[in-house]
Amino acid sequence: MQTNFTPEQLKDPDTAVANHILRTCVHCGFCTATCPTYVLLGDELDSPRGRIYLIKDMLENQKKPTQDVVKHIDRCLSCLSCMTTCPSGVHYMHLVDHARSYIEKNYKRPPHERAMRNLLAAVIPRPRLFRMALMGAWASKPLAGLLPGRLGAMMGLAPDKLPPPSPVHRPQTFPAKGQRKARVALLSNCAQQVIAPHIDEATVRLLTRHGVEVVVAKGAGCCGALNHHMGDEEPALRFAKANIDAWTRELERGGLDAVVINASGCGTTVKDYGFMLREDPAYKEKAASIGALGRDITEVMDKIGLLPAVNDTDLVVAYHSACSMQHGQRILHEPTRLLAKAGFTVRAIPEGHLCCGSAGTYNMLQPELAGQLRDRKVANIERVKPDVIATGNIGCITQIGSGTGIPIVHTVELLDWATGGPRPAALKVAA
């Protein structure tokens, strides 16, 4: 694609990156076939290629974003399926993230929309506030069907019950059982620790059982993904720096073989810390080092090798590969390989490349499209008749679980159970 940025514009590092990405695009349109919003709407402007044209025009001409441009950019899930499909290697993620940051700086949203986005950005990354908000939402949940659009969708996603805080999230070190094979830091996902702390508990049990020392570092918290993908860069970078500082201290204190993440949306962001802070002289080297240590829990377990199963796990599992897992991190085989080794029968889901509609805050900000994608995903899952659904992202668990009666769990829960941990609570209820 030909671009016409001025030399002055290209002095801005983000614009220079955008220029390189835009020039990589060859207009082939392969991305349209795998883009969820294009599949649903059939609108060229709701495809990656169409959005690339909109972004190019907006950035190149330094235009004030229009309502129509913002609508089409907002409709993008950042599922990154287009990046998997693209034969030219267009790094759409960095382009759309820059476009969103540009929009937030140059476009004034309507008051109700601004209030909703500010609420989500302020509350979800902070576990105490998120817990308080969910308690209020739980009390109002019976009214969710009567509330309009986004507000009703947000209330409808609130869990039926809220587990108590888990001690696993306090700064501490969990010693390895037997001979220590590795030492890792665990990211305590901000939303996950409130609505599903059992996932982190299963992760710690699984790792320590396999000889891995697990550190929950003091000062580490939200990865910054939620703010980052809403174009709210200042808090996103603040969260990232806090994590980098916390994990760097652990790296210097006792060494780290990995930073383990069990929410794939967070994993995609942590692995991108080096890019996000590439222009910060105080952080760029540390950010690159920490980003290079980022590993999904299935990557770590696949490398260590899973112990033989000690529990009967003769269940059919439909494995849903979260977009951030298969497209963002390109982790394609490790989860299913581990599940099969643990004794489960794993079945592929038709249209497995399409997003379930969770996408961070997307199911609250774009509830209609998210609902259509969820229903399509659930129909494809139910077609393979599984006993249980497994996935590696808390957002997908919440989204898919809201549309089906089939139990859905995190992949790590099944691996923990197979190798000596408790049966996942969702399966106990189903039984």
Disulfide bonds with the S-S distance in Angstrom:
none
